[in-house]
Amino acid sequence: MKNNDSKSIKEVEKRVIISSSGDLQEFDEHISAMGSAKISGGKTNKSIRISGSGKINGDLECDGLTSSGNLTGSGNFTSHGDISSSGSFNIAGFVYGDENGDFSGSTQIGNLVNLQGSLIASGSFKVGHFVRGEQGVQLSGSSEINGNLSSEKSIKIDGSTHIEGNVVGEEVLFGVSQNIRKKQHYRIHGSIHAKNNVNVSKTHVDGDIKGKSVTIGKGSEILGNVYYVDTIEIDKKTKLANEPTQIELNEL
C-alpha cells in the first residue's frame, strides 16, 4: 500500500488505524512508523515497528512488536511474535505473547504478563499482577511483581526485586551473578519452589523454600521452612526460622 499525503494506513476489515507525524511505511510482513505514532485498537496480521513515541488507544493484537523510544497503551496487548522494547513501555492492561519478550529501560504493565517464550528484562520492570515466561525468565535491574512469578524453565534474577507472590520454576537463582552489587536485595512474600535447584543470596523469603538441591547464601533470611531432596548448603550468615527438612523426590 502506498503512503498518502496524511501518512495514514487503514485496515478497514481489521479495524486498525496507524498514523504518524513522521515516516510511515507498510510492507508485506510489518508496518514501520517513525516520529510520533498513534495506533487504534483492533487486530493486524503484521508486526509493528515504532521508532520514537507511540500511543495505543484500546486493545491491540498484532504479529510482533519492536519499539524504541516511548510507547504507551490504554488497554490490553497481544502479540503473536516477539516483543522487543528499548526505552519506555507502559501498557495499562495485560500483555500476552506467543513468543519471546525482551524489555530494556523502563517497563510498566498494569495487569499480568504471560509469554509462551522467554522473558528478559533489564532496567525498571513493574507488573501489577502475575508474570509468566514459559521458556525462562531473566531479570536484571529493579523489578516489582505484584503476584506470582513462574516458568517451566529457569528463573534467574540479578537485580533488586520485590515479589508479592510465589516463585515457581525448574531452577530458581537469585543473586548468583559474580557482578552482584552489595546493595542489591531480593524480597519474596510468598514461597520459592523449584523442580531442580534453588540458589539464593541476600534474599528474604516470608514463605518456604523447596528444591531438589538448595543453596542459601549470605545475607538471606527464610521465615518459613526449607525442604530439600539431595543436598543443602547454608551460609553461616543466613537466618533460618526452622531447621531444614529432607524430603523424598515424590514430595517435591
N, C-alpha and C positions, 0 to 999 in steps of 0.2 A: 504494500500500500504506500502510495506516495505521500509525502508531507504536504499539508495545505498551508495557507498563509498563517492560520492561527496556531499551527503546530499542535494539533489535537488529533488523537486516534480514538475512534469509537468502534466498539464491537457490539452492535445492537443485540445480536442473539445471545450474548453472554452478559450483557448489561454492565460492561466495564468501560469507563471513560478515563483516559490518561491525558493530561495536558501538562505542558511545561513552558516556562518562560525562556528556556534555553533550547538546545538542540534535542529533538525528539525523533527517533527512527524506529521502524518496525522491520524485523527480519523474520525468516521462516520459523525460528525457534525462540526468539526473545524480542523484547521491547526495551530500548535503551533511552533513558531520559537524563539530561544534564541540566543543571541550574536548579530552579525551584519547580518541583513537580507535584501535581495533585492527582490522586487515584480514587475513583469512586469504588464503592463496594460492588461485589459480584465475583465472576469467575472468568479466568482466561486460561487457555491451554498452552500458554507460553510462559517462559520465565521473564522476570522483570529485573532490569539493571538500572540503579539510580545512583547518580554521582552529583552530590550537592545536598539539597534539602528535599524531603518528600513528606507528603501528608496523605494518609489513607483514611477516607471517610466511610465508616461502616466495615462490614466483614469482607475479607478478600481471600480468594482461593486462586493459586497460580501454580506453575510448574517449577518454581525455584525463584530465589531472590538473592541479588547481590547489591548491597548498599554501602556506600562510602560517604560519610557526612552525617546528616541528621535526618532520621526517619521516625515519624510518629504515626500511630494508628488508633482510631477511636473504638474499634471493635475487635473481632477475632481474626487470626491469621492462620491460613492453612497452606502448606507448601508440599507439592509432590516431588520436589527436587531439593537440592542442597540449599541451605540458608547461610549466607555469609554477610556479616556486618562488621564494618570498621568505623568507629565513631560513636554516635548516639543512636540507640534503638529502643523505642518506647512503644509498647503495644498495651492497650488498656485491657483487652480480654485474654483469651488463651492463645498459645502458639502450638500448632500441631505440624509435624513434618514426617514424610515418608523416608527421608534420607538423613543427612548429617546437618548439624548446626555448628557454626564457628563464629563466635562473638568476641570482638576486641573493642575496648573502650568502655562506654557506659551502656549497660543493658538493663531495662526495667520492664517486667511483664506483670500485668495486673492480676492475672489468673494463673493457670498452670502452663507448664512446658512438657510436651510429650513428643519425643523424637524416636522414630524406629531405628535410626542410625546412631552415631556417636554425638556427644555434646562436648565442645571445647569452649571455654570462656576465660578470658583474661581481662583484667580491669575490674570495674564495678559490675556485679551481677546480682540483681534483686528480683525475686519472683514471689508473687502473692499467694501461691498455692504449691502443689507438689511439682517435682521435677523428675522426669524420667528420660534417660538416654540409653536405649536398648543395647547398643553396642559399645558402651563405655562412656564414662564421664571424667573430664579433666577440668578442674577449676584452679586458676591461679590469679591472685589479686585479692579483692574483697567481695565476698558473696554472702547473701542473706536469702534464705529459703524458708517461707512460712508454711511448711508442710514436709512430706517425706521426700527423700532423695533415693532413687533406685536405679538399678541397671542389671542386666543379665551378665554383664562383663565387669571389668574393673572400675572402681571409683577411686580416683587419685586427686587429692586436694592439697595444694601447697600455699594457698593464700589464707588470710584471716577469714573465718567462716562462722556463721551463726545459722543453725538449722533447728527449726521448731519441732520437726517430726523425727521419724526413724531413718536410718541409712542402711540400705539393703543392696548387696552386690555379690558378685563372685569373689571379689577381693576388694578390701577397703583399706586405703592408705591415706593417712593424714600426717602431713609434715615430715615426710621421709626424704624430701629433697635435700641434697647437700648444700643448696644455696638458701636454706631457710633462715629467715631473719629472727632475731631474738624476740621481737615484739609480736610476731605472728602467733595467733592462738585460734583454737577451734572449740566451739561450744555446741554440744548436741543435747537438745532437751528430751529426745527420745532414746532409742537403743540403736546399737550397731550389730548387724547380723551379716556374716559373710559365709558363703559356701566353702571357701578355702581359707585364705589368710586375712588376719586383721593386724595392721601395724600402725599404731598411732603415737604421736608425740605432742606435748603441750595441748592436750585435748581434755576438755571437761565433758563428761557424759552423765546425764541425770539418770539414765536407764541402765540396761545391761549391755554387755559385750559378749558376743558368741561367734566362734570361728573354729576352723579345724586346727590352725596354729595361730596363737595370739602373741603379739609383742606390744608391750605398753611402755613407751619411752618416757624420758624425764619430763617433769612439769605437768604430768597428767593427773586427773582426779576422776575416779569412777565411783559413782554413788550407788549404782546397782550391783548386780552380780556379774562375775566374769566366768564364762564357760569355754572350755577348750577340749579338743578331741586328742590331738597328738602332742603338741609342745606348747609351752608358755614361757615367756621371758618378761620380767618386770624390773624396770629400773628402780634403784633404791630410793630415788626422789619422787616416786609415784605414790599417790594416796589412794588406797583401796578401802571402801567401806566394808567389804566382805572378802574372805579368803576365796581364791579361785577354785572352781569345781571342775573336775574332769568328767566328761560325758562320753557316751558312745556315739559313733558316727550316725546311727539312725535317730539320735536325739537332736541332731544339728538342724 
